[in-house]
Structures are given as C-alpha cells and as structure tokens.
C-alpha cells in the first residue's frame, strides 16, 4: 500500500509523471482498501474538500476515523476539528 499511496501522490502533484487526477484517485483507493492510514487520511481530505471526488463529509469522517484508529495523528486532528465544527453549528 505504501507504493500505491506514493504513486497516487505523484500523479496528484505531477512529480515525475504527467498530472492525472483519475489515476491518482485509483491508486489512492487501492491503498485505502489495504487499510493504509496515510491513504485513508488523504482520501478523507479529498472528500472533505470535494477534490477529485464529490464532497462528502460522512465519507471523510469515516476515513479519518479509520486512519485515526490506526494512530494517524493528522486524521485525529481533522476528526476533532470536524466534531468541534459540528458542535458549534448545533448550538446555533
């Protein structure tokens, strides 16, 4: 999954390869299937922002949760921010 994640990153950024967002998404999803936390976090960020995929906060939260459960600190921070934002909105 490590190689798949980095290949997705290279395609996403266009480093050493022609930028190809669809191939980036393909390789990112392959790494997520294998439960690779950095890939789960990265795909969660894509869903959170609506980058490459349609924006979907629930999918983003699910991916962040899975990555945070495996110890990914960035995913844990992202999840807390979303929970905090949700709590602020529900008080309004």
Secondary structure, 3 states (H helix, E strand, C coil): CHHHHHHHHHHHHCCCCCCCHHHHHHHHHHHHHCCCHHHHHHHHHHHHHCCCCCCCHHHHHHHHHHHHHCCCHHHHHHHHHHHHHHHHHHHC
